[in-house]
Amino acid sequence: MRWRCFQDDMTRGPSSTLDTLKFEASLGAYLKLNLMTYYMEHQYAFAKHPKIGPAHGSLTAEELAALVRFVKPLHLDILGNQQSFGHFGRILPDFGVATTNIRHFVRDGVKHGALGMLNTDWEDDGEALNAVKWHADAWAAECAWNAAAPPPEAFHRRVGAVLFGEENDPFGQAVALLSQTHRMPSMDRMLNRRFWQRDFVPTRPTAAVQAASSNLLAVVRPALEHLGGCRREARCNRAVLDAIEFGARRMEWIGERMRDGLDAAHRYQEAFNLAAPRPHSSPTNHPSHLASQTPAAAVDSLLADVEQTIRRNRDTVKRLGRQFERLWLSENRPYALDWTLGRYTNAVREYDGWLNQLADRPVRAFLLGANHAPREVLAQLDAVGSSARKRLVLIVPGVLRKGAEAPVHVYLNLPAEPAQHFVTFAGRLETDVAETMNRLQATLDLKRPVAVRLHAMQAR
């Protein structure tokens, strides 16, 4: 075909630097593409309307002129482009659909006498990276040069050598695997919004979560191994490989997040069941790995596992955010970077909130009895609205009749079950609530005031 064109989407977020545009022009010319355009809406420094183009995110006339001069010896032309359309963004391109569509469109264009082909990419949601497009652009160059005749399988065996100088074909194998993820159930076509789903806390049946996680990891992890093989063999264009590997890591975290969230939920439920009040003579039925521990120690062990799982996922999303920032700034101006970094920050904060809830176990309570040793009962400090106040909740087993006493030992910041030094709270149900709570607060030596509500079951 006479014209073999590719595009850089520079609106709705990514705003390529002049150096990035020069790199794209060089690599495009290397792939025998001969026309380059850019999708641009408002990110241009208009001399007569300076308020339209965003600061730190607009191309200048001087930069575009410099680009035109740069590409002349590359036998490549620049096609000006300013428009206002939109599409969806994905974690990584749907390599399989792109391969089929490009091949068929070029085939039909040649059949009907088209002068050329323009291959476009769309970075709609503000978090796409430019470099992930080069597999599709290389395929478009192949099809436009050869009238869509070459089979995709042969291209995939060669594309890694063309883009990176690899000796074998690990890149093509990685692409074949990653293409499968877009059609997996519950993966929402691998749109970026799937990455941001809040599914660490399970909302679907266990079997469904396990299947979705396992199926995704079974594809993405081998793909990452192939990308690692490509990296070891790569001689050039490592920045392109960095961006594609980053997308695969995001996919991997979706699977790990679902798996870890399910595991954390199950362990938390085990801890709750162990801590739940039961008749003193009832067997504990600990899981086998907790059988040798006391109930309190078993609960602490389970909650420590939950804390470790939450922290691992918190650290992963924070690390991914830092990688995104580095990759973005290697291609683009700072404009719009904060759009996506804010989402990473909010995700980290959500995990921090869960960690704070786990760490905020400052209260433990033990019910006294004449015929048995002190028995731990459920106790919890809940936040009250958006203030720093907290509410103490105790759940005492059995029925408390009017006028009966429920002596409970309450402890703050207690790491292990106490042996002595009990701080006792005993209040009659008919006692004025405010007076009872004032005595409790003074006894507990709290650092800040708390709002407390006493819950008890009464016989009718």
N, C-alpha and C positions, 0 to 999 in steps of 0.2 A: 504494500500500500504506500502511496506517496507520502502521506502524513501519519506519523506514529507518535501520538501525543499522550502526555501524562499530566496530572494535576496535583497541586498542593492546596489542601483546604486550609485557609488562613483565618477563618472566622468562627465564632462561637467558642472561642477559647484559644487554641494554639495560634501563635503569631510568630512565624518563622523569622529567624534572624537572617541577615544577608549572607552570613557564612553558611547557614543551613541551606539556603536556596542555591548557593554555589555548589555545595556538595551534591545536592539533588540533581542539578544540571549535569555535573560531571558523571555521576553514576548513570543517569538516564542516557547520556550520549554513549557511554560505554556499552549499554545494552541496545544500542542502535535506535533509540528513540530520537526523533528529530524536532519535536515541538513540545514546549513546556508552557503550561498555564497555571494560574492560581485562582482559587475560588475566594473572592473577597467581597464583603458587603460594606462595612463601615470602617475597617481598620486601615485607613489611608490618611495621611496628613494633608488634608485639603487646604490649599493656601487661602482660599476665600471663606472657608467654613472650618476654622481650626477646632471648633468644639465637637465636631462629629467624630473624628478619630480619637480613640482613647490614648491617654498618655502612656508611654512605655509599651505601646502595643500596635503602633501604626507604621506602615512602610512610608518612606519619603520618596519624592520624585527623584532625588539624587541616588537613592539606593536602587530604584528600579532601572535607572540609566546605567548604573554600574553593573547591574546584572546583565543587561543587554550587551554591554561591552565584553563582559566575561565570557558569554556563551558563543560569541562570534567564531573563535577558532575551534569550537567544539562541533561545528556544523549543526547547530541547534538554534531554533528561533523561539522567542518569547511571545506568547499570545496574551494580550491584556484581557482582564476578566473582572467584571464587577456585577454582582447579581444578588438575589435575595431568595434563596431556597433553603430547605432543611431536610435532614434524614436522621437515622438512629446511630448510636455509637455502640461498639462491642469491645469486650475485653481484648480480643484479638480478632482479626478478620475471619470471616467464614471462608477459609481457603477453598473448601470443596465447592461451594456455590459460586464463588468468584471464578474459579477455574472453568466451570461449566458455562457460566454466563458470558465470560469474555470470549471463549472459543466460539460459541454459537453466534454471538453478535458480530464478531469479525467475519466468520464464515458467511453469514447472510449479507453483510455489507459488501464483501468482495463479489458475491453472487449478483448483487444488484448495482454494481459499479460505483460504490462509495470511494471518495477520494482519500479518505483517511480514517483514523480511529483515535478517539480521545478517551483515555482511561481515567476515571475520576475516583477520588476517595473523599469521604465525608467524615468530619470530626465534630459531630453535632453537640455533644453534651459537655464539651470543654475539658475532657480528660484523655482524649486520644493522643497517641504519640505518632509523629510523622514516620518514623523509621519502620513501623510494622507493615507498611504498604508495599515494600519492595519485592516481596514474593509475587504479588499480583501484577506489579508493574513489569517485572521481568517476564512473566507469562504473557502479558499484553504485547510486549515487544516481540516475543517469539511468534505469537499468532499474527501480528501485523506484518512481520517480515516474511513469514512463510504462508500467508493466507489461511491461517488456522488449521493447517494440515497436520502438525506434529501431535502425536498422542501425549496426553498429560503424564503418563507413567514415565516415559522417556525424559520428559522435562524435569520431573521431580528427582530423577537420578542424577541430573546434571546441574540443577540450579544451585546447589550448595557449592559446587566447584566454581561456578560463575560469580556468585555473590561473595564468597568467603575464601575461595582457594582451597577448600577441603579436598582430601584425596579420595574419600569414599562418599557415601551418600547419607550420613546421619541426619542432615538437615531435612532432606526430603522425607525421611521416615518420621521425623518429628512432626512435620506438617501434616502428614497423612493421619497421624494419631490425633493431633489437636483438632483436625476437621470434624472428628466424631463428636466432640463435646457439644457442638451447637444443636444437635438433635437429641440430646439426652433428656429424658423426662425430668421435670422440675428444675431445669437449668435455664429456662427463659431465653433460649437462643443465645446464651452467653452475652447478653447485653450488659453494659456496665452496671445497670441497676441490679442485676443478679448478684454482683459482688457486694453491693451495699445492703442486701437483705439482712434483716436482723434475725438470723436463724440459729444463733448459738443456743438460745433457749428453745428447745424443741417444741414445735407446734403441730407436728404430724405424728402418726403412729411410728413406733420404734422400728418396725420392719421396713417401712418406707424410707425413713431417714438412713438406716444402715445400707439399704440397697443403693440409694442415690449417692451416698458418700463413697461406698466401695467401688461402684461403677466408674465414677469420675476419677478417683485416685488410680484405678487400674489402667487408665488411659494416660493421664497427665504425667504420672511419675516416670513411665518409660519414655515419654516424649522429652522430659527434662534430661534424662540420661543421654538421649540422642543429641540434644542441644549441647550438653557437656562435651560429647565427643566431637561435635562440630567446632566448639570453642578451642579444643586442644589442637585441631588441625587448621584452624582459621589463620589466614595470612593478611586479611584486610577486612574493612567494613565491620569491625567488631561492634560499633555503635548500633548497627542494625540488629545484630544478634542480641545485644543487651536488651533492647526494647521488646523483642519477641520472647526472650526468656522471662522478662518481667511479667508479661501477660500470662505466661504459663504458670508462674509462681502465684499470681492472683487466683487462677483457677484452682491450683493445688490447695490454697488456703480455704477456698469454699468447701472442699471436701473435708479437710482437716477440721475446720470450724464446726461443721455439722456433726462429725464423729466425736469430737471432744466435748461439744455441748451435750450430746446424748450421754456420754460417759459421766460428765460432771453432774448431770441431773440424776442419774441413777445412784451415784455415790452420795449425793446430798439426801436422796430419799432414804438410803440405808442409814445415814446418820440420824435422820429424823426418826426412823423406826426404832433405832436403838435408844434414843433419848426419850421416846414417848413413854408416859407413865404406864405401868402395868402392875398387876398384883405381885406382891413381894415373892411369892412362891413360883411365879411363872418362869419358864425357861427363857433364856435370852435369844437363842437361835442365831448366834453371830454367824456371819459368813466365815468360811473356813480360814481365810487369811487373818481374821480378827478374833478367832476363837480363844486365843491365849490372853487376850487383853480384857481389862475391866471395861464396862460399858462406857465410862467417861473417856478412857484412853482410846477405845475403838472409835468413838465419835470424833475425837481430836484427829486421829489418823485419817479418817475419811475426809474430814474437812480440809486437812492439809493437802490431800490429793486434789480436791476440788480447787483449792487456792492455786496450786501449781499449774493446773490445767488452764484456769482463767488467765494467770500471769503469762503463760506461754503464748496464748492467743493475743493477749494485749501487746506483748513484745513483737509478735509477728506483724500485726497491723501497723504498729509504729515504724517498724523497719521498712515495710512496704511504702509507707508514706514518705520516708526519707529517700528511698530509691526513686520514687516518682518525681520528687522535687529535683533530684540530681539529673534524671533523664530529661525532664522538661526544660531545665535551664541549659542543657547541652544543645537543645534545638531551638528554643523559643525565647522571646522576650519575657520579662516577668509578668506582664499583663495576664490576668485571669488565672494565674497559678493559685492564688488564694481560694478560688472557687472550690477546687478539689482538695487542697490541703486542709481546708476547714472540715471537710467530710472525714478525712483521716483523723483529725484532732478530735472530732466528736465521737468517733468510734473508740479511740483510746480512752476517752473520758467515760464511756459507758462501761468498759471493762474495769476502769479504776473504781467506778461506783460499786460494782459487784465485789471487788477486792475489799473495799472499805466496809461493805456490809459483813463480809466474812470476818474481817479483822475486828469489827465492832461487836465482839462477844464479851463485853465487859461485865456481864451479869450472869451468875449461875445461882441456882436456888436448890435447897435440899429440904425436903419435908421431914419433920421429926415425927417419931411415933413411939409409943410406949413399948411396943412389942417387936420393933425392928430398928435396924440402924438407919441413920439419915439416908433418905432416898431422893435422888435428883429428880426434879420436875422441870417441865418446860418453862423457861424464863426468857424474855426477850425485851430489848430496848428498841422501840420503834421511833422513827423520826416523826415529828408533828409538823405537818405542813412544810413550808420552806424555811422555818426558823431553826435555831439551834436546839430547841427544846426536844426532849424525848419522853416517851411514855413507856413505863414498865408494865409488862403483862406477865402474869403468873397463871399457869393452868394447874390446878390442884386436882388430883384424881379423886373419884368417888363423889359422894354427896355431902355437902356441909349443911347441917340443919341450922336454923336460926338460933343464934346464941352460942353455937359451937366455935371452938378455936381451931385454927390451922397454923401451928407454929412452923415457920419457914425460915431457914437460914439463907440469907442473901449475901452474895460476894461480888466484888468488883475486880476485874482484871485478874482472875484466878486461873493460872495455867493448868493446874491439876486439882484433883479432888482433895479437899482439905482433910487434915487429921485432927485438927483442934482449932481453937480460937474462933468459935462460931459467933457470928453477929446475928442476933435473933430478931426477927420481926414477927410479932403475934398480935393480931387485932381481931376484935369481935366484929361480926358483920353489922351489928346495930350501931357501932361507934360511928360518929360523924366522919364522913369521908375526908373532908379537908383536914381535920385534926389527925386522922390516921396517916394520911399522906405526908403531912408535915413531919411527923415523927419518923416516918420511913426515910424521907429525904435527909434529915439530920443524921440519922443513924448510918446511912450509906456514905456520907462524906463525899458527895458528888462535887466535881469541879464546876459544873454549871447546873442551873435549875432544870428539873425535869417535871413533865406533867405525867402523872401516874393514874392508871385506872385499874381497879381491882375487879377481876372476873371470877365469879364463883357460881357453882351450881347449887341451888337450894331445893329442898323438898317442898312440895306444895301441900 
